[in-house]
């Protein structure tokens, strides 16, 4: 039976956490070890998690924010498991979720990431439909511009885990405030290996007022205001391209991917680089923004 390490970051999660923990520890046909890093909860989450047996490893910590908290787990969990998975604190997993992912990943060569569709639910757990009617784009360009892959569906193999946890391949923690853990892991898989998408859903993805991330789109004005107030959120795409090159350039076998990442990461350095981005219609489509909004970002060095 394959061994799977499930990585969960918690923060004041007692409202939904028990149901999720039970669904993880009840997974069929795999051997599960749940690693939970608490990100500074004050609502009884730590007390609840402390009562479990040795199938749950609790790692209390200070508040780092969602992206850095999850990546700390990636760095800490040993490379002795067959597969690894992220988990949110407020979803519900169907019993076959991990087994289906493991079967898809089994014997795939190199770095490989499995992701799936999701069944959206309301706060009470009532299904309201699948998130994707058609398969989302999982290319590195789409991940760079607007990631469509949710971390809570991710399962990856040991090869990718070794790559991600290597100290020389770890991103700047500041990047993970603008582009969180799921973006980084998806990007690493897209440029160094492959991503497998499963159109079937094996997870109930709960939507409620306290979601850290979700399917709701943030209004453009709010996005601009966030960037004005929080400098660390600016230039998330070009910073992601630079960090991807810094961490994985030697592992990227496709020279065209390296060329494009360099173009996106260092577009500010030359007029020709900026003009190239301004004219890149396909890249505009990847951002899912209006052409005007996209071009203003490039002109003002905010891409």
N, C-alpha and C positions, 0 to 999 in steps of 0.2 A: 504494500500500500504506500502510495506517494506521501511524502511529508510536505506540508504547506505551512509556511509562516505567514500569519495574517497580521498586518501592521495597522494599528488604529491610534489616532490622536484624539484625546477627549478634552472637552472644555465645558464645564457646567452642563453635562449631558444627561442628568438623571431622568429627565422627562421621558426619553425614548430609549435610553441605553440598555436597560435590562432585556427588552425584546430583541434588540440587535445582537447582544452578546449570546443569548440563547440560540439565535438562528445560526450564528457562526460555529458555536460548539456542537451543533446538531448536524453539521455537514456530513453527507453520505460518501462513503468509498474513498475517503482521504483521511490522513492523520493530521489534525490541526493543532498548531500551537499559536495562541493569540498573544501578541505583544502589544501592550497599551502604554503609550507615553501620555501622561496627563500634563496638560499645558497650563497648570495653575488654577485648577477648579476650586470653587469655594462652596459648592452646593451638595456635598456628600458623595460625589462621584468617586473620590479616592477611597472612602470608607467602603463603598459598595464593591469596588474592584478588589480590595484587599482581602475579601472573604473567599476568593476562589481558590481551587486547588492548583496543582502544578501545570495544568493546561493553560493557565493565564499568567503571564509575566507582567507585573505592573512596574512602570518606571516613572515615578513622580518627577516633575521638573518645573522649572520656572517658565513663565509665559514667553514664548518665542514667536507666536503667530503660526497659523495653520501650515504654511509652506515649510518653514524651518523645522517645525515640530515633527512633521511626517518624515522629512529627510534625515533628521537625527535618528529616527528608527531605522531607516535604510542603512545608515552608517554603523549602527550598534548591533543589529541582528546578524548572527553569524552566517557564514557561507555554507552551512552544513545541510540546508534544506533543499529539497528538489525544486520547489516553486515558492513564490512570494506573492502576496496580494495586499492591496490597500483596502481599508474599510473606514467608512464614516461611522459616526456614533448614533445616527438616527434613522438608518434604513432598516430593512428586513431582507435577509437573504433567503432565496428558495433553497431547498435542501441539496439540490444537485449543482448549485452554482460553481463550486470549486472543481468538482469532478469533471464537469463538461469542459472547463477551461484547461484542466490538466490533460485531458484527452486530446484537445486541439493542439496543445503545445508539445506533447510528448514526441521526443526524437527529432524535433525541429533543430537544425544546425544553427549555431551562432546565437546572437542576442535576439530574443523574440518576446514580444508583448502581446497578450490577448486582451481584447476589450469587447464590450457587448452593448446591446440596446438596454434600455431601462423601462420599467413600468412605473410611471408617475403615479403617486398617490397623494391624497390630501393629508392633513395633519393627523387624522384619525386612522390612516392606513387604507382608506378606500381607493381602489384603482380608478384612474381617470384616463388611461390610455398610454401607449408607448411613446417614448420621447422622439424616436426617429421613424418616419414612414419609409424613408429610403436611407441607404447606407451613407454615413457622413464621410467627408473627405478626411483621410488620415495621413496625407502627405506632410512632409516637413514644412512646406510653405504654408499650408493651412494651420498647422500647429503654431508656427511662428506668428501668424497674423491674428488668428482667433481659434484657439484650440476647441475642438468639438468632442474631445474624449474626456469622460469623467473618471477621476481617480478611483472611485468606489467600484468600478467594474474591472480595474486593471489586475491582471495576474501575469507574472513574468517568470522566466526561467533563471537558473543559477548563473548562466553566462552573463545575462544582463545585470543581475544583482552584483556580481563581482566587478563589473565595469562601473556601475553606479557608486559602489561603496569605496572604491579605490580613492585614497586621499588626493591623488593628482587629477581626478575627474570630478571633483566636487565644486559646485558653482559658488560664487560669492553669495553669502547669506542675504545681502541687500537685494540681489536679483529675485530671490524667493519671496520678497514682499510685493513685487510687481507681477511676477510670473510664478505661480505657486508650484508645488511638488508635481501635480499631475502634468503640467506643461513640460517640466524638465524631464520627467521620465519618458513621456511620449516623444519628445524631441530626441532624446538619446537613442531610443529604439528606432525611430524613423531614419536617422542618419547613419547608424552603425549596423542595423539589422533589419527586422521587419515587424510590422504590426498586423495582427489577425483580428478582423472584426466579425463578430457574431451578431446577426440580425435578430436573433431570439433574445428575449429578456429573461434574466435569472435573478433579478433583484427588484424589490419594491423601493423606489427612490422617493422618499418622503419630502414633500414640499410644505414648508411652514414658515412662520414669520421670523424665525431665528436662524434660518439657513445661512451658513458662512458663504457658501457658493450654491448656485442652483440654476434653474433654466430661465429665470426672469432676466430680461435685458435691462441694463442700466441706461437711463436717458442720456443723450449726448451732452447736454448741459451739465449734468451731474458728473460725467466723466471728466469734463474740462475743469470743473471746480475741484475735483479730487486731485488732479494733477497740479493745479495752482497751489493748493494747500499742502500737498505731500510730494516733495521733489523726488522721493524714491520711486514714485509711480510713473515718472516720465521716461520716455524713450525705451519702454519695455521691450519692443520688438528688436531694435538695433542692439540693445544690451544682451538680449537672449542670443542673437546671432553671434556676437563676439564671444560670449561665454561658451557657446557650443563649439566654436572653433578652438578656443583655448583649451577646453577640456578633452575634445574628441578628434581633433584634426587628424591625428595619426591613425585613428580607427575608421575614418570615413573613406571608403574605398572608391566612391564615385567622385571624380574630379569636378563634375558639374555641380554637385551639391556643395562642395567646398567653394567653388567660384561664386555661387549665388549667396552663400552665407557671408562671404567676404564683402560682396556688393551691398548687402543689407546692413551689415554691421558697421561698415566704414563709409557709408554714402556721404556723410557730412564733409569728408576730407577733400573732395573735388567737386567742381561744378558739374562735370560729366556724370559723376556718380549720383548726384541729386537729380539731374535731368533724366537719368535712366529710371529712377524710381517714379518720377512724376509721369512718365509715359507708359509705365508698366500696367496695362489694363487688367491683365490676369491677376496681378497682385492686389489691385484695388478690389477685385471680386472676392479674393480670399479674405480681405478685412471685413467684408459685409457692411462697410461704411459707404456713405455717399462719396462720389469722386471729389467733391469740393472739400469735404471734411478730411479725407485722406491726404489731399494735396496740401492743405494748410498744415497738417502735421509734418509733412516732408519739408515744406518751405521753412517752418519755424523749428526744424530740428527736433521734432517730438515723435518721430516714427520709432 
